[in-house]
């Protein structure tokens, strides 16, 4: 309330349409009904907010007289709006930071796969498998989100988790991040992380030689 003063209506002459406000500094300031912004008549004793100006004769006069409670409510609403706007901006910033981290994680995983191919640890078919499953899983997520928005037949969550466990977890992660689909359900997210662990455990088992011969026989 910059340039605003507070006070209370000390005297009001309703028949004449003017009165006086006692300020916080103990001064008495004249005001006219035309400067009272509430849709009612002023009441003696009520707290008000106003600015001080001068009338046509140069005398001090309270202008833009408003109810203190009304002004406080408006300020509270404005502050609430500012807090909500700042919270949205903060959430958006966190979301965008999370996008970059997940994209980096997915790209890093595929980079490791390529490195393993170069060092003759795995076949290019493994990279192709993960890439294909990633794309397919992302497409399934996109289709399921569209179905959710249109009220169509949904893809079972068990199917989404199965695709993730088979190797499409990067595509699922990207879909959850960029499509904002299945990203707010704690139970789903927990199961998703479990599918990632299962897939990585199987991949490391094969890579360590435990199932390498079997994998070579398939590929």
C-alpha positions, -999 to +999 in steps of 0.1 A: +000+000+000+026+025-011+015+062-007-015+050+012-025+060+048-046+042+073-071+056+097-107+054+109-138+074+103-141+097+132-171+117+121-197+113+093-226+136+084-247+115+061-272+142+053-243+165+040-223+137+024-190+143+041-170+134+072-136+133+088-109+106+091-085+104+120-051+092+106-025+071+124-006+103+131-036+118+150-045+142+122-081+148+111-087+148+073-119+158+055-134+134+029-164+136+006-188+108-002-176+109-038-142+096-026-157+067-007-153+037-030-175+011-012-210+005-026-226+017+006-226+046+030-196+052+054-198+042+090-183+059+120-154+039+135-146+017+105-110+013+094-101+028+060-072+033+036-068+065+016-045+089-001-041+126+009-047+152-017-061+187-020-094+201-030-100+230-055-092+255-027-060+238-017-072+222+015-062+187+025-087+161+016-088+122+018-091+107-016-098+072-029-111+061+005-114+023+007-124-002+034-092-015+050-106-051+051-114-049+014-079-037+005-064-064+027-084-091+010-074-078-024-037-078-014-041-113+000-056-125-033-028-108-052-002-124-030-018-158-034-018-154-072+019-144-071+027-175-049+008-197-073+025-183-103+059-186-087+051-222-077+041-230-113+073-215-126+093-235-100+075-267-109+080-260-146+117-254-140+120-286-120+101-305-147+124-291-175+155-300-154+141-335-149+135-338-187+172-330-193+183-355-167+161-383-180+171-376-216+208-377-206+202-410-188+185-426-218+212-413-242+239-425-218+225-460-217+224-463-255+260-448-256+271-476-232+255-502-255+273-488-285+306-489-265+300-525-256+294-533-293+327-515-302+346-535-276+329-567-289+310-574-257+276-575-274+261-576-308+246-547-327+214-567-326+212-560-288+213-523-296+187-527-322+165-546-298+167-519-271+161-492-297+132-509-313+116-517-279+121-481-268+103-467-298+075-492-296+070-486-259+069-448-264+043-453-291+022-475-268+024-448-241+013-422-266-016-443-278-027-450-242-026-413-234-047-404-265-071-432-254-074-417-219-081-383-233-107-396-258-123-422-235-113-451-258-100-485-248-069-483-226-037-503-227-034-524-196-007-512-172+007-548-171+015-544-209+033-512-203+054-527-175+061-558-196+074-537-225+096-518-200+110-550-185+118-565-219+140-535-227+117-506-236+122-488-202+140-459-219+111-453-242+088-455-212+109-430-193+109-405-221+071-410-226+064-404-189+086-373-190+076-356-222+040-369-226+034-365-188+016-398-189+017-422-160+041-399-142+020-390-112+009-424-099+033-436-072+023-472-075+029-472-113+062-454-109+074-479-083+065-508-105+082-491-134+115-487-115+112-524-106+110-533-143+142-512-149+160-531-122+147-564-136+159-555-171+193-543-160+198-574-138+190-596-168+213-576-190+242-577-166+237-614-161+239-620-198+269-596-201+288-613-173+286-646-193+258-663-173+235-663-203+258-652-231+259-685-249+222-687-248+219-651-261+243-658-289+223-689-298+192-667-302+209-638-320 
